[in-house]
Amino acid sequence: MKAGAGYTFFLDGAQAQQRTFSGASFPVLLNGQPGLVTEDTVADYRNVTVGNTF
């Protein structure tokens, strides 16, 4: 969920994290280009949804 520079991340319907990103540090996030990243593990993403809440 995105509201301005604030993002709320959910995993399996449960809130996993809430963050605020500045445009200077994370301009891609403010341009609406989502992505999924893993580190030191393998992941299989299915049924990914990106939505806005105003």
C-alpha positions as CSV (number, residue, x, y, z in Angstrom):
1,M,0.0,0.0,0.0
2,K,1.4,3.4,-0.9
3,A,0.4,6.8,0.4
4,G,2.7,9.6,-0.7
5,A,6.3,8.5,0.2
6,G,4.9,6.1,2.8
7,Y,4.6,2.4,2.0
8,T,3.0,-0.5,3.9
9,F,4.2,-4.0,2.9
10,F,2.0,-7.1,3.4
11,L,3.0,-10.8,3.2
12,D,0.2,-13.3,3.0
13,G,-2.3,-10.7,4.1
14,A,-0.4,-9.6,7.2
15,Q,1.4,-6.3,7.5
16,A,5.1,-7.1,7.3
17,Q,6.7,-3.6,7.3
18,Q,5.9,0.1,7.1
19,R,8.5,2.5,5.6
20,T,8.8,6.1,4.3
21,F,11.2,6.7,1.4
22,S,12.6,10.1,0.3
23,G,12.6,10.9,-3.4
24,A,16.4,11.7,-3.4
25,S,17.3,8.2,-2.0
26,F,14.7,6.1,-3.7
27,P,13.4,7.9,-6.9
28,V,12.2,4.6,-8.5
29,L,9.8,4.0,-5.7
30,L,8.2,7.4,-6.2
31,N,7.8,6.7,-9.9
32,G,5.6,3.6,-9.3
33,Q,8.1,0.8,-10.3
34,P,7.7,-2.0,-7.8
35,G,10.1,-5.0,-7.5
36,L,10.7,-8.0,-5.3
37,V,14.1,-8.9,-4.0
38,T,15.5,-11.8,-2.1
39,E,18.9,-12.1,-0.4
40,D,20.7,-15.5,0.2
41,T,17.5,-17.5,-0.5
42,V,15.3,-18.6,-3.3
43,A,11.7,-17.4,-3.6
44,D,8.7,-18.2,-5.7
45,Y,6.3,-15.2,-5.9
46,R,2.7,-15.8,-7.0
47,N,-0.4,-13.6,-6.9
48,V,1.5,-10.4,-6.3
49,T,-0.7,-7.3,-6.0
50,V,0.3,-3.7,-6.0
51,G,-2.3,-1.2,-4.9
52,N,-2.8,2.4,-3.9
53,T,-4.9,3.5,-0.9
54,F,-5.8,7.2,-0.6
